[in-house]
C-alpha cells in the first residue's frame, strides 16, 4: 500500500498538507503554554512548518501541472493492452522470424 501511495504523482500535495496541519497544531498548542520563551518557540515553529508545507504543496502542484503537460506533448507510442486486469504499454517493432528451434522471435 505504501509503495503504491509513494508512486503516485499527487502524494506531494498530501505530504504538504500534513506538514501544514502540523504547523497549525503547533500554533494552537501555544495557547496552552504559559511560558513566554516556549510560546515564541512554538509560534516560530508553526510559522516554519506552515511555510514548509506551503512550499511543498506549491512544488507538488507545479509537478502535477508539468506531468500533465508532458503527457499531452509527448504521448507514449504503441498501444495499451489489458494483461490480467492491469494496463500494460506494448510497442512491438522489428521483424517476425522463426528461429532454428521452431519458435518465433520478435
C-alpha positions as CSV (number, residue, x, y, z in Angstrom):
1,X,0.0,0.0,0.0
2,X,2.8,2.4,0.9
3,X,4.7,1.7,-2.3
4,X,1.5,2.5,-4.3
5,X,1.0,5.7,-2.4
6,X,4.6,6.9,-2.9
7,X,4.4,6.0,-6.6
8,X,1.6,8.5,-7.3
9,X,2.1,12.0,-8.6
10,X,-0.2,13.7,-6.1
11,X,1.4,12.4,-2.9
12,X,3.4,15.6,-2.6
13,X,0.1,17.5,-2.1
14,X,-0.8,15.1,0.7
15,X,2.5,15.4,2.4
16,X,2.5,19.2,2.1
17,X,-1.0,19.4,3.7
18,X,0.2,17.1,6.5
19,X,3.1,19.4,7.2
20,X,0.8,22.4,7.0
21,X,-1.6,20.8,9.5
22,X,1.4,20.1,11.8
23,X,2.2,23.7,11.8
24,X,-1.4,24.6,12.7
25,X,-1.2,22.1,15.5
26,X,1.8,23.8,17.0
27,X,0.1,27.2,16.6
28,X,-2.9,26.0,18.7
29,X,-0.6,24.3,21.2
30,X,0.9,27.7,22.1
31,X,-2.3,28.8,23.8
32,X,-1.9,26.1,26.5
33,X,1.7,27.2,27.3
34,X,2.2,29.9,29.9
35,X,5.9,30.4,29.5
36,X,6.9,33.2,27.0
37,X,10.1,31.5,25.6
38,X,8.2,28.3,24.9
39,X,5.4,30.3,23.2
40,X,7.8,32.1,21.0
41,X,9.4,28.8,20.1
42,X,6.0,27.3,19.2
43,X,5.0,30.3,17.2
44,X,8.2,30.3,15.2
45,X,8.0,26.5,14.7
46,X,4.4,26.8,13.5
47,X,5.4,29.5,11.0
48,X,8.3,27.4,9.8
49,X,6.0,24.4,9.4
50,X,3.4,26.5,7.6
51,X,6.0,27.9,5.1
52,X,7.5,24.4,4.5
53,X,4.0,22.9,3.9
54,X,3.1,25.8,1.6
55,X,6.4,25.3,-0.3
56,X,5.9,21.5,-0.6
57,X,2.3,21.9,-1.8
58,X,3.3,24.5,-4.4
59,X,6.1,22.3,-5.7
60,X,3.8,19.3,-5.9
61,X,1.1,21.3,-7.7
62,X,3.8,22.5,-10.2
63,X,4.9,18.9,-10.6
64,X,1.3,17.8,-11.4
65,X,0.9,20.5,-14.0
66,X,4.3,19.7,-15.6
67,X,3.5,16.0,-15.8
68,X,0.1,16.7,-17.4
69,X,1.8,19.0,-20.0
70,X,4.4,16.4,-20.8
71,X,1.8,13.7,-21.2
72,X,0.0,15.8,-23.7
73,X,3.1,17.0,-25.5
74,X,4.8,13.5,-25.7
75,X,2.2,10.8,-25.9
76,X,3.5,7.2,-25.4
77,X,3.9,5.3,-28.7
78,X,2.4,1.9,-29.1
79,X,-0.8,0.7,-27.5
80,X,-2.2,-0.2,-24.1
81,X,-3.1,-3.9,-23.6
82,X,-5.1,-5.4,-20.7
83,X,-2.9,-8.1,-19.0
84,X,-4.8,-9.8,-16.2
85,X,-6.6,-6.6,-15.1
86,X,-3.5,-4.4,-15.4
87,X,-2.9,-2.0,-18.3
88,X,0.5,-2.6,-19.9
89,X,2.1,-0.4,-22.6
90,X,3.2,-2.5,-25.5
91,X,5.3,-1.4,-28.5
92,X,6.3,-4.1,-31.0
93,X,8.9,-3.3,-33.6
94,X,11.1,-5.4,-35.9
95,X,10.5,-8.5,-38.0
96,X,8.9,-11.7,-37.0
97,X,11.4,-14.5,-37.7
98,X,11.4,-18.3,-37.0
99,X,14.4,-19.5,-35.0
100,X,16.1,-22.8,-35.5
101,X,14.1,-24.5,-32.7
102,X,10.8,-23.5,-34.4
103,X,9.8,-20.7,-32.1
104,X,9.1,-17.2,-33.4
105,X,11.3,-14.4,-32.2
106,X,10.4,-10.7,-32.2
